[in-house]
């Protein structure tokens, strides 16, 4: 398996002052958005918080051509918008579009206690967002709510970094009621599990603790069984590219993976990788 590196220094999607989900709408892959931290836009946020993570919107004609919309004042969501949980961070946004509304699912977390849940906001136009509620809250912290639609059902695979499994949730009443369906993988810590269906197969990228070793799994069915690729880990000891940074996407039949640059600090930038070849061998 080979990765051709395409470095996009301004490729930031629906942000937590970093990058994350692309927006699937009516079976099309459209850009989600993000934004670099802007001191003027964030001037009203309490800067006594050590790490301020917020969510902003960029738009464009493709994931490779994004810019802040002229009619948007970023950030569009902050921790202060979360009214039903005490949090100081909002991050990792993933969006799903329906015929009438856009839904954004994101990490809502109190950094001091490492507790939180998955928040949800709604928008009629993808620009103006209104926080609604925490949709999943477990005794352990959940993050990176990878939400997607498959065969007319909505699923979510959030990270549970204190647990030793990859957990699958299914919406029983989309968008605000979710049920735990079971584990896709067990026996290890799986950070930012990121799935994509490509060439009639399911693929999962996940990073080990430390954000420098990327593993690859595959399955014929979403619910498994999942098998680790014989060449996994496919990235070893590389903080610059290993950690997944959002939803993979397909353009002109070509699969792209996003990787976060975590050196020298987490969330420095995001790279796009063109997957030159992918198979079970």
Phi, psi and omega in degrees: 000130182240147176240123171266122187276126173242106183274121181240095188291342179246015182275083179241123182253166187343103204265156165235042191061036179197225186213148170196233209294143166273153188259114174272124183224120180052044177067013175252147175269113179242158182290135164278207184204165170195182190205147173280153183296133181239120187296326180290317182291331182262011188295337182269358180273144181296106183279003174288340175291130186300310180240118180257114177245125182227174183240130179231176185235127166241151177227166178179176182279345176202166177298345181264358180223087183236148177203160178290129178299145183295333185262016182245136172253104180277148003281155179267342175217138175227173179300331180295340179283340182281111189260347185246013178204142180277104183225160174233005179224136163236136189200176172053053182287136172232136185243148173228132178253137172247189180292337187241332186218159168255141178237133178243125176251139187205161174289131173236111192219146170266110186296326184295321182258352185055042177238153178166196182206195179256116179269164180219137176231158181236155176210144176274338186230002182079000182248311182260120188245143177234122178292140180249296185188168170280124186262336175223128179220113181250168176297339177250163184282139173246150181208177173046066187282083184289096184258142182200165179249136178213123179050050175070008175242154178254135181233162175216136175238090178275157172283136172236079195289344175272352182258172181243057181197163168253117187261138177249130175243151178232138179285123174267336169216093182292136011255000194251359179234118186234146181237136176290123184266329182148182182262137175271324177221150178219167171095005180200176172265129183238103181274145178039059178298127189229115183252157175207142174261124185207133181056045175063022179226158171260137179234141179230124173258134177210146185251148175284160172308135184108344173063030181232359181229115184259128178252155179231132176235160177218158178205153175275337179233144182307318184275006172095186011285148178261139183236135176286137181297142181298339178263004179284140004285143184269346170228128183238126172054052179222099180292343184283335190222351192288315190290125174301147185231030177134192189285123171299156182216160182242128174231124181053040177079359182259132181270133177240141175244140177261136178230134180274138173274112183255017178236130004277352180225156176302134173079022181299311180196177180233137176253149171253133181244125172279123178280109184285328180202140177213129180205180180274001183261000000 
